Amino acid sequence: MSNSSLVDYTKLSPNHSGQRTHSIDRITPHCVVGQCSVETLGSIFMTNGASCNYGIGTDGRVLLCVEEKNRSWCSSSNSNDQRAVTIECASDTYEPYAMNSKV
């Protein structure tokens, strides 16, 4: 299993469950609820008890946070996170949590 070649910045989070128990068969995008850079996203996922495989900052750059071989803590669903590539996307802080065109 390999990670995306689209990665611009890597900051590996300790917040993951180790190797997956299911093969990847879906993608789960998730709103960050904040217009963040990849550097800020990487820092957030070092300490807050959550993570993602990838993050997309407000400028469209891509963060590698948890390698694809490992299960991130993104969607609050073990069964989903075991089988999904999870992507946190910079978004507005209010409904409908819009993402800009770069994201």
C-alpha positions as CSV (number, residue, x, y, z in Angstrom):
1,M,0.0,0.0,0.0
2,S,1.4,3.4,-0.9
3,N,0.6,7.0,0.1
4,S,-0.6,9.6,-2.4
5,S,2.0,11.3,-4.6
6,L,-0.1,14.6,-4.2
7,V,1.3,15.1,-0.6
8,D,2.9,18.5,-0.1
9,Y,3.6,18.3,3.7
10,T,4.0,15.4,6.1
11,K,3.4,15.5,9.8
12,L,2.6,12.0,11.1
13,S,0.1,11.9,14.0
14,P,0.4,9.4,16.8
15,N,-3.4,9.2,16.8
16,H,-4.2,6.0,14.9
17,S,-5.0,2.4,15.5
18,G,-2.1,0.8,13.6
19,Q,-2.6,-1.4,10.6
20,R,-6.1,-1.7,9.1
21,T,-8.3,-4.8,9.5
22,H,-10.1,-4.2,6.2
23,S,-9.0,-3.2,2.7
24,I,-9.6,0.3,1.5
25,D,-12.9,0.5,-0.5
26,R,-14.1,4.1,0.2
27,I,-13.1,7.7,0.7
28,T,-14.5,9.7,3.6
29,P,-14.2,13.5,3.3
30,H,-14.8,15.4,6.5
31,C,-15.0,19.2,7.3
32,V,-12.3,20.6,9.5
33,V,-14.7,23.5,10.5
34,G,-11.9,26.0,10.1
35,Q,-9.9,27.6,7.3
36,C,-6.6,26.0,8.2
37,S,-3.2,25.5,6.5
38,V,-1.7,22.0,6.3
39,E,0.8,23.0,9.0
40,T,-2.1,24.0,11.4
41,L,-3.9,20.7,10.6
42,G,-0.8,18.7,11.3
43,S,-0.4,20.4,14.6
44,I,-4.0,19.9,15.6
45,F,-3.8,16.2,14.9
46,M,-0.7,15.7,17.1
47,T,-2.6,16.5,20.3
48,N,-6.4,16.4,20.0
49,G,-7.2,12.6,19.9
50,A,-8.3,12.7,16.3
51,S,-6.5,12.3,13.0
52,C,-7.0,11.7,9.2
53,N,-5.1,10.0,6.5
54,Y,-4.9,13.3,4.5
55,G,-5.8,16.9,5.1
56,I,-6.3,19.6,2.5
57,G,-5.5,23.1,3.6
58,T,-7.3,26.2,2.5
59,D,-4.7,26.8,-0.2
60,G,-5.2,23.3,-1.7
61,R,-2.0,21.8,-0.4
62,V,-2.2,18.2,0.9
63,L,-1.0,16.9,4.3
64,L,-0.1,13.3,5.0
65,C,-1.2,12.8,8.7
66,V,-1.7,9.0,9.0
67,E,-0.2,6.6,6.4
68,E,-2.8,4.8,4.3
69,K,-1.8,1.4,5.8
70,N,-3.0,2.6,9.2
71,R,-6.5,3.4,10.4
72,S,-7.0,7.0,11.3
73,W,-9.4,8.4,14.0
74,C,-11.5,10.6,11.7
75,S,-15.2,9.7,11.4
76,S,-16.0,8.4,14.9
77,S,-16.7,5.0,13.3
78,N,-14.2,2.2,13.6
79,S,-15.8,0.2,10.8
80,N,-15.7,3.2,8.5
81,D,-12.2,4.3,9.4
82,Q,-10.8,0.8,8.9
83,R,-11.9,0.8,5.3
84,A,-11.7,4.5,4.2
85,V,-9.1,6.9,3.2
86,T,-10.1,9.8,5.4
87,I,-9.6,13.4,4.2
88,E,-10.1,16.4,6.5
89,C,-10.9,19.4,4.3
90,A,-10.5,23.1,5.3
91,S,-14.0,24.6,5.5
92,D,-16.0,27.5,6.9
93,T,-16.9,27.4,10.6
94,Y,-20.6,27.7,10.0
95,E,-23.2,25.8,8.1
96,P,-23.1,24.7,5.3
97,Y,-19.3,24.4,6.1
98,A,-18.4,25.5,2.5
99,M,-15.0,24.6,1.1
100,N,-13.3,26.9,-1.4
101,S,-12.5,25.8,-4.9
102,K,-8.8,25.0,-4.1
103,V,-9.9,22.5,-1.5
